[in-house]
Amino acid sequence: MSPLLLGIGGYILVQLAIGMLVSRRIRSETDYLLAGRRLGLAVGACTIFATWFGAETVVGAAGEIYDEGLTAGAAEPFAYGATLLLMGAVFAAPLWRRGLTTFADLFRARYSAGVERLVVLLIIPPSVMWAAAQIRAFGQVISASSAFEVDLAITLAAGVVLIYTVYGGLLADVITDIVQGIALVIGLMVIFAAVTSALGGLGPALASIPAERVQPLAVPRGLPLLGLVERWAIPLCGSVLAQELIARVLAMRSPEVARRAVFLGGGLYIAVGFIPVFLGLVGAQLLPHPVQPEQLMARVAQEYLPTFLYIAFAGALVSAILSTVDSALLAAGALASHNVVVPLARTALSERAKVRAARAAVFAFGLIAYVLALHAEGVYDLVLEASAFGSAGVFVVGVFALFTRFGESASAVAALLAGLASWIAGAYVLDLPYPYLTWLGASRAIYVGGCLLERGSARACQSG
């Protein structure tokens, strides 16, 4: 076995050991799902950054920009970074003050248990797709670092991810996020320094980028204004109320800490995210022969770093992937166990039984994510699909539920189903120019219309 694989394997074993050790402190469902609601500012910001800064940023965005230029990077890191800032500015404190365990709890308290379960069915698939993207990226790292075929590498990656996630819970994830976040930032800074040095410095490196690859981000060539809005609406509206992010917000010790931690994590995300963007733009100058886009980062590191530093970088990349996939699978498991299994149990479950149910759900969704990772076209496609799936209705109804008393259960159900139906129609049946904006508009119109039908007049509806 090569020194590189031994190094990555050792790094993974350390992460697993940390997760297993910390998992012994888990005594309740709240410990497992929300780390006991006691996170401070520094730890909170670090875990938000490490969770959000995953394979789609390091592997997917760099590869897409290498393949298509800067216009392919609207989502990562720019729009997804803006998503964190939006969460901090608008949603973090109100969500924390609700005393929720999962995002779906809001819909039970505001509407009904039926709406809660419908939301669970709509939120779980994006989390599983998000996890699949991380598993696929993990497999790409292993494949690029060894003689393993991609499918075999993805299988090995899925096995590691399942062990890591089932045992750790959010408490272990948060602690390992500190190590992972530091390793990732250092790893990217090292490769950035090595690449700029090889190209003669930052100025010559930037000058070497062909002008056609640096189209202005705000006005991509041939893209009308609504097309730009569509591009940004998918990550902003599709991810700002993601369970993975909300779990971190709810785990903070106060609403003010939650708001500030999200801002700090978002700022760090955007700053560090410029490194994969830069490497994607100069990738053609670094490698004389085209490479598979998703393997760009690993190939560049392998080419320009000494073995020891390359092992450190690969470990940092594994850090980002483990942190994100852990959060995604934990989000899906939390929704399934806390909002479906526990309420439907014939007898009241003990805290240990609730933790076992959550772990079983995490394991099941991990297997599904593995299958998706094997058959997906790419990491970037999985991430965008995860952000778009049924999220328009969830976003619209979630905003109404969190900030207004406008609408009741029937309106919520109609809007959620409309968002899902319009997504299916727009993605697989109709050739809509701006499908996600259409889904948002349809969900909002049906929610408002349903409320008016329920109450009979706008004034009566608003007073409800």
TARABEL-V632327 format. One line per field, one symbol per residue. psi: psi as a letter, one per 30 degrees, with the letter a starting at -180 (. if undefined). A space follows every 10 residues. Layout:
BEGIN
psi: ???
END
This chain:
BEGIN
psi: kleeeeeeee eeeeeeeeee eefffjflee eeeghghgka eeeeeeeeee eeiaefeeee eeeeeeefaf ffgeekgeee efeeeeeeee feeeeeffhl elefeefeee dleeeeeeee ffeeeeeeee eeeeeeeeee eeefgagkle eeeeeeeeee eeeeeeeeae eeeeefeeee eeeeeeeeee eeeeeeefgg leeeeeffkk effhkkefik kgjleeeeee efeeeeffff hkeeeeeeef flfleeeeee eeeeeeeeee efffeeeeee egeefejfkk lkefgeeeee eeefkleeee eeeeeeeeee eeeeeeeeee eeeeeeeefe eeffkflkkl eeeeeeeeee eeeefeeeee eeeeglflee eeeeeeefjg feeeeeeeee eeflgklaee eeeeeeeeee eeeeeeefek ikeieeeeee eeeeeeeeee eeeeffleee eef.
END
